[in-house]
Amino acid sequence: MPPLVMKIAPWVLLVMSNIFMTYAWYGHLKGKPMALPIAILSSWLIALPEYMLAVPANRIGHNVYSTAQLKVGQEVITLLVFILFSYFYLGEAIKWSTLAGFSLIVAGVAVVFFFR
């Protein structure tokens, strides 16, 4: 793969995988309640594509990024996907304290990426 694709592909795959995982973890909270065993089984089925995207993302990404960079980058993606999901899908307000806490995590990511 060309170098630019090697740099971008892991992040695209991680965004896609996090969309699946966020829905698997929190999607069952909306609407009428379902039995816990059904929620668990359906979440596992939704999580399968997540793993099918996350594993190649990390394999491709490891050629360009350190594992620490991949992990903290994935955490920022998780937080961004979570904020959007909770606001648009679950209809929850975004609080200043949530944004402040997430910002501190993003600051930690910057330390890992830019001060190696």
Backbone hydrogen bonds, N-H to C=O, Kabsch-Sander energy under -0.5 kcal/mol:
donor,donor_aa,acceptor,acceptor_aa,energy
6,M,2,P,-2.0
7,K,3,P,-1.5
8,I,4,L,-2.0
9,A,5,V,-3.0
11,W,8,I,-0.7
12,V,8,I,-1.9
13,L,9,A,-2.6
14,L,10,P,-2.3
15,V,11,W,-2.1
16,M,12,V,-2.2
17,S,13,L,-2.6
18,N,14,L,-2.2
19,I,15,V,-1.7
20,F,16,M,-1.7
21,M,17,S,-2.5
22,T,18,N,-2.7
23,Y,19,I,-1.9
24,A,20,F,-2.5
25,W,21,M,-2.6
26,Y,22,T,-2.6
27,G,23,Y,-2.2
29,L,26,Y,-1.7
30,K,27,G,-1.2
39,A,35,A,-2.4
40,I,36,L,-2.6
41,L,37,P,-2.4
42,S,38,I,-2.8
43,S,39,A,-2.1
44,W,40,I,-2.2
45,L,41,L,-2.0
46,I,42,S,-2.0
47,A,43,S,-2.3
48,L,44,W,-1.2
50,E,46,I,-0.7
51,Y,47,A,-2.0
52,M,48,L,-1.8
53,L,49,P,-1.0
53,L,50,E,-0.8
54,A,50,E,-2.9
55,V,51,Y,-2.1
57,A,53,L,-1.7
58,N,54,A,-2.3
59,R,55,V,-2.2
60,I,56,P,-3.0
61,G,57,A,-2.7
62,H,58,N,-1.8
63,N,60,I,-1.3
64,V,61,G,-1.7
65,Y,61,G,-3.7
70,L,66,S,-2.3
71,K,67,T,-2.5
72,V,68,A,-2.5
73,G,69,Q,-2.2
74,Q,70,L,-2.2
75,E,71,K,-1.8
76,V,72,V,-1.8
77,I,73,G,-2.2
78,T,74,Q,-2.6
79,L,75,E,-2.3
80,L,76,V,-2.5
81,V,77,I,-2.8
82,F,78,T,-2.6
83,I,79,L,-2.6
84,L,80,L,-2.2
85,F,81,V,-2.8
86,S,82,F,-3.1
87,Y,83,I,-1.9
88,F,84,L,-2.9
89,Y,85,F,-2.2
90,L,85,F,-1.7
92,E,86,S,-3.1
95,K,93,A,-0.7
99,L,95,K,-2.0
100,A,96,W,-2.6
101,G,97,S,-2.4
102,F,98,T,-2.6
103,S,99,L,-2.2
104,L,100,A,-1.7
105,I,101,G,-1.5
106,V,102,F,-2.3
107,A,103,S,-2.2
108,G,104,L,-1.7
109,V,105,I,-1.8
110,A,106,V,-2.2
111,V,107,A,-1.7
112,V,108,G,-1.8
113,F,109,V,-2.6
114,F,110,A,-2.8
115,F,111,V,-1.6
